[in-house]
Amino acid sequence: MPLTPRQREVLGAIAQRLTSRPYPPTREEICALTGHSSTATLDHHLARLEAAGYLARDPHAPRGLRLLVPGFQVVPVVRCEVHGQDMPADHTCPSTKEDHDG
C-alpha cells in the first residue's frame, strides 16, 4: 500500500525524532511536528501505518511507537504541479506543461 503524503510526513517525523532521541515522540509531539491540530486525525494515520506494517503501537504507553521499517529515511518532497503529484525535493520539475511535453 503506497503512503499518502500525510502518512509519509507522520512516519518521517517519528523517524527524524528517533534519530535525535533514544525514545519515540508522544502523539502531541507528532502533532506539533506535522501541524496536525487533532490527535484523533493523527490516530487515524497511525492506525493506517500500523495496518500497513510500518510501525507497531502500544496503546497503553504514551511513547508506545516502534518503527518496523529498518533504515526508513526522511526524504523531503515538494508538490510538482506539472506532474500533479509529490516528488522528491531534488527533482527538477519543468516550469510549465509545455516544457514537460517538449
C-alpha positions in Angstrom: 0.0 0.0 0.0 1.5 3.3 -1.0 1.7 6.0 1.7 -0.2 9.3 1.4 1.8 12.5 1.7 0.5 13.0 5.3 1.3 9.4 6.3 4.9 9.9 4.9 5.1 13.1 6.9 4.0 11.3 10.1 6.3 8.4 9.6 9.2 10.9 8.7 8.5 12.9 11.9 8.7 9.8 14.0 11.9 8.6 12.2 13.5 12.0 12.5 12.7 12.3 16.2 14.2 8.8 16.8 17.5 9.9 15.2 17.8 12.7 17.8 16.5 10.9 20.9 16.5 7.3 22.1 12.7 7.3 22.6 9.8 7.9 20.3 7.7 11.1 20.3 4.3 11.3 22.0 1.2 11.8 19.9 1.2 15.5 21.0 4.8 15.9 19.8 4.0 14.3 16.5 1.0 16.7 16.1 3.3 19.7 16.8 5.9 18.4 14.3 3.4 17.7 11.5 0.9 20.5 12.0 -2.0 18.3 13.0 -4.5 20.1 15.2 -6.1 16.9 16.4 -4.7 13.8 17.9 -7.8 11.9 16.6 -6.7 12.7 13.0 -3.2 11.6 13.9 -4.5 8.4 15.4 -6.2 7.6 12.1 -2.8 8.0 10.3 -1.0 5.9 12.9 -3.6 3.1 12.6 -3.1 3.1 8.8 0.6 3.0 9.2 0.3 0.1 11.7 -2.0 -1.8 9.4 0.4 -1.4 6.6 3.3 -2.8 8.7 5.3 0.5 9.0 5.0 0.7 12.8 3.8 -1.0 15.9 1.9 0.7 18.7 1.4 0.0 22.4 -1.9 1.7 23.3 -1.0 1.7 27.0 2.2 3.7 26.7 2.4 7.4 25.8 5.5 6.8 23.7 4.5 3.4 22.5 5.6 3.6 18.9 8.2 1.4 17.2 9.3 1.7 13.6 9.2 -1.6 11.8 10.8 -0.4 8.6 14.6 -0.5 9.1 16.5 2.3 7.5 13.5 4.5 6.8 14.9 7.8 5.6 13.2 11.2 5.7 13.1 12.4 2.1 11.8 16.0 1.6 9.1 16.2 -1.0 7.6 19.1 -2.9 4.4 19.3 -5.0 5.1 19.3 -8.7 2.1 21.0 -10.4 3.2 19.7 -13.9 3.2 16.1 -12.8 0.3 16.6 -10.3 2.0 14.7 -7.5 4.6 14.9 -4.8 8.1 14.5 -6.0 11.5 14.3 -4.2 12.7 17.8 -3.4 15.8 17.3 -5.6 13.5 16.6 -8.6 13.9 19.3 -11.3 10.4 20.0 -12.4 9.8 21.9 -15.7 8.2 25.2 -15.1 5.3 24.6 -17.5 3.5 21.7 -19.0 4.8 22.8 -22.5 8.4 22.4 -21.2 7.5 18.9 -20.0 5.8 17.8 -23.2 8.6 19.1 -25.3 
